[in-house]
Amino acid sequence: MDNILTVVDWSRWQFAMTAIFHWLFVPLTLGLSVIVAVMESIYLRTKSEKWLTTTKFWMTLLAINFAIGVATGIILEFEFGTNWSNYSWFVGDIFGAPLAIEGILAFFLEATFGAVMFFGWGKVSPRFHLLSTWLTAIGASISALWILVANAWMQYPVGMEFDPAQMRNVMDNFWALFSGVAINKFFHAVLSGWALSGVFVIGVSCFFLWRRSNREFAIRSIKTGGWIGVAGLLLCMWTGDGSAVEVTRTQPMKLAAMEGLYYGTSGQSLTVMGIVNPDKRWDNDEDPYLLDIAMPKGLSLLARHDMDAFVPGINDIINGVDIVDGDTVNTVSYAERIERGRMAQKSLREYSLALETGDTEWMQRAASQLSVNYPYFGYGYFKSPADAIPPVALTFYSFRIMVGLGSYFLLFYVVMLFLVYRKEECLCHARWLQIVAMASVPLMWICSEAGWVVAEVGRQPWTVQDLLPTCAAISDIPASSVIVTFWIFAVIFTILLAAEMSIMINWINKSTRKDLNK
């Protein structure tokens, strides 16, 4: 048992580390590819060499980032087989489909036209080169679509049924995978890449201004990156609102953890800032916060678009209580879910025995009972409701980091666009503004990573919501193997990140000594 728990913990850490490193590169690819495509479109329309120079500069940074992102992404997908083989068996027919489509369609689209984009200057016509640049950007977004569809299915499993004969889930409706959860997740993630890339472009451009180099180039870049970035951020906030509604509907426990909410009320306030009480648990009477500043009725408005709506807390969900349109609705309590999950697992074992003995009538009874209780199959692995509660503090703080920094970057974009159009001299000579812009670049990555922490930590302990917890999804491998590979990957990823940063910084430094204004 100790070895199993160790394997679970280290496998989770390894996957989390790989995902975090991978997500350092993905949003920059998603956003910078669009910015580069827009710049090249301006070049083709204006025939101005200055826009060609600008496009090639940012395309070089895109190429560096793109290569490292591919390397980390391949390792991430292989970990489903090495560390999470039970998960891969249990849902491979569904989860594998969008990943296969991503590999066949999107990845080859990126690879083919990316090669033309990076190496085709002067070898193909300008129009075909521009088409290749746009197809690379579109391919990156399509790649993200299929991966995020697969991830959304893990959080809201639909379009499948469980086949007891195979002891695995099989797909029965492919298009159901494109749920509201999936669509909101896709647009939220991709548009966040636009927002991140806009900050990156502005920060690097302000480095040129700080070095008193290539002023016209920097201003062009800030204007292009700024408009795409602010558009991405505003749309990201809109899709974030849609995601909050979907989470309320499909993962209420995640929402309660995001808010550190244990008992909900009608007209529930939203905690703007707070310190979570580390001693608070679902089964004691401690106050949930040591300190909090709340917005009246804010959570009800965010979650259900109704300022007087009831939003359930952790204890409400555990006890099976919700209120909809003023009426108390009794949902399934966690105690009953655990019991029904165990009944589902028992029915599956009985079905397996009946199949071995050829007892058709017993098989039918077991299959019927399994079907009734299967929606709670995963709860049968838990000893108490506490096992199904996400890490509240980490989810709570990550959500506020994401929202707080997102609000800062909205102000950042407004100020930068105002300055570049109305107060250009101020932006070009105020060194403190340039330093703020450069310092904002790593903050944008923190904001982006915090969003992923909310999405993934908030759904724990599930690999597939309600059906398969992490403790039942792992591979039967020694804990030592996972620990060793964890540190190997940690070293490799750190080297790759350091290499990318070094190459990018060298390229930017060299470019400050060139004339990019014409």
C-alpha positions in Angstrom: 0.0 0.0 0.0 2.8 2.4 0.9 4.4 1.7 -2.5 1.1 2.4 -4.3 0.7 5.7 -2.5 4.2 6.7 -3.3 3.8 5.8 -7.0 0.6 7.9 -7.1 2.2 11.0 -5.5 5.4 10.9 -7.6 3.4 10.2 -10.8 1.3 13.2 -10.1 4.3 15.3 -9.4 6.0 14.1 -12.5 3.0 14.8 -14.7 2.5 18.2 -13.1 6.1 19.2 -13.6 6.0 18.1 -17.3 2.8 20.0 -17.9 4.0 23.1 -16.2 7.2 23.1 -18.3 5.3 22.4 -21.5 2.8 25.2 -20.8 5.8 27.7 -20.6 6.2 27.2 -24.4 2.7 26.6 -25.7 0.9 29.9 -25.0 3.8 31.8 -26.6 3.6 29.7 -29.7 -0.2 30.2 -29.9 0.0 33.9 -29.6 3.3 34.8 -31.3 2.4 32.8 -34.4 -0.7 35.0 -34.8 1.3 38.2 -34.2 3.9 37.1 -36.8 1.2 36.3 -39.3 -0.4 39.7 -38.8 3.0 41.4 -39.3 3.7 39.5 -42.5 0.2 40.3 -43.8 1.1 44.0 -43.2 4.4 43.5 -45.1 2.7 41.9 -48.0 0.1 44.6 -48.2 2.6 47.6 -47.8 5.6 46.0 -49.5 7.6 47.8 -46.8 11.0 46.3 -45.9 10.7 47.5 -42.4 7.8 45.2 -41.8 9.7 42.3 -43.4 12.6 42.9 -40.9 10.1 43.1 -38.1 8.4 39.9 -39.1 11.7 38.0 -39.4 12.9 39.1 -36.0 9.8 37.8 -34.2 9.6 34.7 -36.4 13.1 33.7 -35.2 11.9 33.9 -31.5 8.9 31.9 -32.5 11.0 29.2 -34.1 13.2 28.9 -31.0 10.2 28.5 -28.7 8.3 26.2 -31.1 11.2 23.6 -31.1 11.4 23.4 -27.4 7.6 23.2 -27.0 7.5 20.1 -29.3 10.1 18.3 -27.2 8.3 18.7 -23.9 4.9 17.9 -25.4 6.0 14.5 -26.8 7.2 13.5 -23.3 3.9 14.6 -21.8 1.9 12.3 -24.0 4.1 9.3 -23.5 3.6 9.6 -19.7 0.0 8.5 -20.2 1.3 5.1 -21.1 4.3 4.9 -18.7 2.8 6.3 -15.5 -1.0 6.1 -16.1 -1.6 2.8 -18.0 -4.7 2.0 -16.0 -6.2 5.3 -17.0 -5.2 4.7 -20.6 -6.9 1.3 -20.6 -10.0 2.5 -18.8 -10.7 5.4 -21.2 -8.2 5.0 -24.1 -10.9 4.5 -26.7 -12.3 8.0 -26.0 -9.2 9.9 -24.8 -7.0 8.6 -27.5 -9.3 9.7 -30.4 -8.7 13.5 -30.1 -5.0 13.0 -29.4 -4.7 10.8 -32.6 -6.5 13.4 -34.6 -4.2 16.1 -33.2 -1.2 14.1 -34.2 -2.4 13.3 -37.7 -4.0 16.6 -38.6 -2.8 19.5 -36.6 0.8 18.5 -35.8 1.6 17.6 -39.5 -0.1 20.9 -40.5 2.2 22.8 -38.2 5.3 20.8 -39.2 4.7 21.0 -42.9 3.8 24.7 -43.2 6.1 25.6 -40.3 9.0 24.4 -42.3 8.0 26.6 -45.2 7.4 29.6 -42.9 10.8 29.3 -41.2 13.0 28.3 -44.2 11.0 29.3 -47.2 12.0 32.9 -47.5 13.0 33.5 -51.2 12.1 29.9 -52.1 8.4 30.2 -52.5 6.2 33.1 -53.6 5.4 35.8 -51.0 1.7 34.9 -51.0 2.4 31.2 -50.5 4.8 32.1 -47.7 2.1 34.2 -46.0 -0.4 31.4 -46.4 2.1 29.0 -44.8 2.5 31.4 -41.9 -1.2 31.6 -41.3 -1.6 27.8 -41.6 1.1 27.3 -39.0 -0.7 29.6 -36.6 -4.1 27.9 -37.4 -2.4 24.5 -37.0 -1.1 25.4 -33.6 -4.6 26.4 -32.5 -6.2 23.3 -34.0 -3.6 21.2 -32.1 -4.6 23.0 -28.9 -8.3 22.3 -29.8 -7.9 18.5 -29.8 -5.7 18.4 -26.7 -8.1 20.6 -24.8 -11.1 18.6 -26.0 -9.4 15.6 -24.4 -8.6 17.4 -21.2 -12.2 18.8 -21.0 -13.5 15.3 -21.4 -11.5 14.2 -18.3 -13.3 17.0 -16.4 -16.7 16.3 -17.9 -16.9 12.8 -19.3 -19.6 12.6 -22.0 -20.3 10.7 -25.2 -19.3 7.3 -23.9 -20.7 4.2 -22.1 -19.0 1.5 -20.0 -18.6 -1.9 -21.5 -18.3 -4.4 -18.6 -17.2 -7.2 -21.0 -14.1 -5.1 -21.8 -14.0 -3.4 -18.4 -13.4 -0.1 -20.2 -15.3 2.9 -21.5 -16.1 3.1 -25.2 -17.2 6.1 -27.3 -20.8 6.2 -28.5 -21.0 9.9 -29.5 -17.9 11.6 -30.8 -19.5 15.0 -31.2 -20.5 15.0 -27.5 -16.9 15.6 -26.7 -17.4 19.2 -28.0 -19.3 20.2 -24.8 -19.6 23.7 -23.4 -16.8 22.8 -21.1 -14.5 21.9 -24.0 -15.4 25.0 -26.1 -14.9 27.4 -23.2 -11.6 25.7 -22.3 -10.3 25.9 -25.8 -11.0 29.6 -26.4 -9.9 30.5 -22.9 -6.5 28.8 -23.3 -5.8 29.9 -26.8 -6.8 33.5 -26.2 -4.7 33.6 -23.0 -1.8 32.7 -25.4 -2.6 35.9 -27.4 -2.6 37.9 -24.1 0.7 36.4 -23.0 2.4 36.9 -26.3 1.3 40.6 -26.5 3.0 41.2 -23.1 6.1 39.3 -24.3 6.3 41.5 -27.5 5.8 44.7 -25.5 8.4 43.7 -22.9 11.1 42.8 -25.5 10.3 45.9 -27.5 10.7 48.0 -24.3 14.1 46.4 -23.9 15.1 47.9 -27.2 13.9 51.3 -26.0 15.8 50.8 -22.7 18.9 50.2 -24.8 18.1 53.2 -26.9 18.0 51.0 -30.0 15.7 50.6 -33.0 12.9 52.9 -31.7 10.7 52.7 -34.9 11.0 48.9 -34.8 10.0 48.8 -31.1 7.0 51.1 -31.6 5.7 49.0 -34.6 6.0 45.9 -32.5 4.3 47.4 -29.4 1.4 48.5 -31.5 0.9 45.1 -33.2 1.5 43.1 -30.1 -0.6 45.4 -27.9 -3.7 45.2 -30.0 -3.6 41.5 -30.4 -2.8 41.0 -26.8 -5.6 43.2 -25.4 -8.1 41.6 -27.8 -6.9 38.2 -26.5 -7.2 39.3 -22.9 -10.7 40.8 -23.2 -11.9 37.7 -25.0 -10.2 35.5 -22.4 -12.0 37.3 -19.6 -15.3 36.7 -21.5 -14.6 32.9 -22.0 -13.5 32.8 -18.3 -17.0 33.9 -17.4 -18.4 31.1 -19.4 -16.0 28.6 -17.8 -17.1 29.7 -14.4 -20.7 28.9 -15.3 -19.7 25.5 -16.7 -17.6 24.7 -13.6 -20.6 25.5 -11.4 -22.7 23.1 -13.4 -20.3 20.2 -13.9 -17.7 20.5 -11.1 -19.3 22.4 -8.1 -16.6 21.0 -5.7 -13.9 22.7 -7.8 -15.8 26.0 -7.6 -16.2 25.7 -3.8 -12.4 25.0 -3.5 -11.6 28.0 -5.7 -13.6 30.1 -3.2 -12.7 28.3 0.0 -16.4 28.1 0.5 -17.8 25.5 3.0 -21.4 26.6 3.5 -23.0 28.6 0.7 -25.9 31.1 0.8 -28.2 32.8 -1.5 -26.5 36.0 -2.8 -23.1 34.5 -2.0 -20.3 37.0 -1.8 -17.0 36.6 -3.7 -13.8 36.7 -1.8 -11.6 39.2 -3.5 -8.6 38.8 -1.2 -8.2 36.4 1.7 -6.0 34.2 3.8 -7.2 30.6 4.1 -7.3 29.1 7.6 -4.9 26.1 7.4 -6.8 24.4 10.3 -10.1 24.5 8.5 -11.5 21.1 7.4 -14.9 20.1 6.2 -15.6 18.3 9.5 -14.7 21.1 12.0 -16.1 24.5 13.0 -13.1 26.6 12.3 -13.5 29.8 10.3 -12.6 29.3 6.7 -10.5 32.5 6.5 -8.0 34.2 8.8 -8.7 37.4 6.8 -10.9 38.1 3.8 -12.2 41.0 1.8 -15.4 40.1 -0.1 -17.6 41.5 -2.9 -21.3 41.2 -1.9 -23.2 38.8 -4.1 -20.2 38.5 -6.4 -19.9 34.7 -6.5 -23.7 34.2 -7.2 -23.3 36.6 -10.2 -20.1 34.9 -11.4 -21.4 31.3 -11.0 -25.0 31.5 -12.0 -25.5 35.0 -13.4 -28.0 35.8 -10.7 -27.1 38.0 -7.8 -29.5 36.2 -5.5 -28.7 32.6 -6.6 -27.5 30.0 -4.1 -24.0 28.7 -4.5 -23.2 25.4 -2.6 -20.1 25.1 -0.5 -18.0 22.1 0.2 -20.2 20.8 3.0 -23.4 21.5 1.1 -22.0 19.3 -1.8 -20.9 16.6 0.6 -24.3 16.6 2.3 -26.1 16.6 -1.0 -27.9 20.0 -0.7 -28.4 22.6 -3.4 -31.0 25.3 -3.9 -32.2 26.2 -7.4 -34.8 28.9 -8.1 -35.5 29.1 -4.3 -36.3 25.4 -4.0 -34.1 23.0 -2.0 -32.8 20.3 -4.4 -31.5 17.1 -2.8 -28.5 15.9 -4.8 -26.6 12.7 -4.1 -24.6 13.0 -0.9 -21.0 11.9 -0.8 -21.7 9.1 1.7 -24.3 7.7 -0.8 -21.9 8.2 -3.7 -19.2 6.2 -1.9 -21.8 3.4 -1.2 -23.1 3.4 -4.7 -19.6 3.4 -6.1 -18.8 0.3 -4.1 -22.0 -1.3 -5.3 -21.0 -0.5 -8.9 -17.5 -2.1 -8.4 -19.1 -5.1 -6.8 -21.5 -5.5 -9.7 -18.5 -5.4 -12.1 -16.8 -8.1 -10.2 -20.0 -10.2 -10.3 -20.3 -9.6 -14.0 -16.8 -10.8 -14.5 -17.4 -14.0 -12.6 -20.7 -14.6 -14.4 -18.9 -14.1 -17.7 -16.3 -16.7 -16.7 -19.0 -19.2 -15.7 -21.3 -18.5 -18.6 -24.2 -17.5 -16.4 -26.1 -15.2 -18.8 -28.9 -14.4 -16.3 -26.4 -13.4 -13.6 -24.5 -11.3 -16.2 -27.7 -9.4 -17.1 -28.6 -8.7 -13.5 -25.0 -7.5 -12.7 -24.9 -5.4 -15.8 -28.2 -3.8 -14.9 -27.1 -3.0 -11.4 -23.8 -1.6 -12.7 -25.5 0.7 -15.1 -27.6 2.2 -12.3 -24.6 3.0 -10.1 -21.9 3.6 -12.7 -22.0 7.4 -12.5 -20.5 7.1 -9.1 -18.0 4.3 -9.9 -14.9 6.3 -8.8 -16.3 7.2 -5.4 -16.1 3.5 -4.4 -12.3 3.9 -4.0 -12.7 6.5 -1.2 -12.8 5.8 2.5 -14.5 9.1 3.4 -15.8 12.3 1.8 -12.5 14.0 2.7 -10.8 12.0 0.0 -12.8 13.7 -2.7 -12.0 17.3 -1.6 -9.4 19.2 -3.7 -6.5 21.0 -2.1 -8.4 24.1 -1.0 -5.6 26.5 -0.2 -3.6 25.9 -3.5 -6.8 26.2 -5.6 -7.9 29.3 -3.7 -4.6 31.2 -4.0 -4.0 30.2 -7.6 -7.4 31.5 -8.7 -6.7 34.9 -7.1 -3.2 35.1 -8.6 -4.7 34.4 -12.0 -7.5 36.9 -11.7 -5.4 39.6 -9.9 -2.6 39.5 -12.5 -5.2 39.3 -15.3 -6.7 42.6 -14.0 -3.3 44.1 -13.8 -2.6 43.2 -17.4 -5.8 44.8 -18.6 -4.5 48.1 -17.1 -1.1 47.4 -18.5 -2.4 47.1 -22.0 -4.6 50.2 -21.7 -1.6 52.3 -20.5 0.9 50.9 -23.1 -1.5 51.5 -26.0 -2.3 55.0 -24.8 1.4 55.8 -24.4 2.4 54.4 -27.8 -0.3 56.4 -29.6 -0.5 59.5 -27.5 2.6 59.8 -25.4 5.3 58.1 -27.5 8.1 60.3 -26.2 7.1 59.5 -22.6 7.3 55.8 -23.4 10.6 56.1 -25.2 12.3 58.1 -22.5 10.7 57.0 -19.2 13.1 54.2 -18.2 10.9 53.2 -15.3 8.1 52.4 -17.6 10.3 50.3 -19.8 11.5 48.4 -16.7 7.9 47.8 -15.6 7.1 46.4 -19.1 10.1 44.1 -19.0 9.3 42.9 -15.4 5.7 42.2 -16.5 6.8 39.4 -18.9 7.5 36.8 -16.2 4.4 37.9 -14.3 2.3 37.0 -17.4 3.7 33.5 -17.3 2.9 33.2 -13.6 -0.7 34.3 -14.4 -0.9 31.7 -17.2 0.5 28.8 -15.0 -1.8 29.8 -12.1 -4.8 29.2 -14.5 -3.6 25.7 -15.2 -3.1 25.0 -11.5 -6.8 26.1 -10.9 -8.0 23.8 -13.7 -6.0 20.7 -12.7 -5.6 20.9 -9.0 -9.2 22.0 -8.6 -10.5 18.7 -10.0 -8.4 16.5 -7.8 -8.4 13.7 -6.9 -9.9 12.8 -10.3 -8.2 11.7 -13.5 -11.8 11.3 -14.9 -14.4 13.2 -13.0 -16.5 10.9 -10.8 -15.3 7.8 -12.5 -11.5 7.2 -11.9 -9.4 8.8 -9.1 -5.7 9.0 -9.4 -5.1 6.2 -7.0 -6.8 3.8 -9.5 -5.2 5.2 -12.6 -1.5 4.5 -12.2 0.7 2.0 -13.7 2.0 -1.1 -11.8 5.6 0.1 -11.6 8.1 0.6 -8.8 8.1 3.9 -7.0 11.9 4.2 -7.5 11.4 4.2 -11.3 9.0 7.2 -11.1 11.3 9.0 -8.7 14.4 8.5 -10.9 12.6 9.7 -14.0 11.2 12.6 -12.2 14.6 14.0 -11.5 15.9 13.1 -14.9 13.1 15.0 -16.6 13.5 17.9 -14.1 17.1 18.3 -15.1 16.4 17.9 -18.9 13.5 20.4 -18.8 15.6 22.9 -16.8 18.4 22.6 -19.4 15.9 23.1 -22.3 14.4 26.1 -20.6 17.8 27.6 -19.9 18.9 26.9 -23.4 15.8 28.6 -24.9 16.2 31.6 -22.7 19.9 31.9 -23.5 19.3 31.6 -27.2 16.5 34.1 -27.1 18.4 36.6 -25.0 21.5 36.3 -27.3 19.3 36.9 -30.4 17.7 39.9 -28.8 21.0 41.4 -27.6 22.6 40.9 -31.1 19.5 42.5 -32.7 19.9 45.7 -30.5 23.2 46.2 -32.4 21.5 46.0 -35.8 19.4 48.4 -37.7 15.9 47.0 -37.6 14.2 50.3 -38.4 14.3 49.8 -42.2 
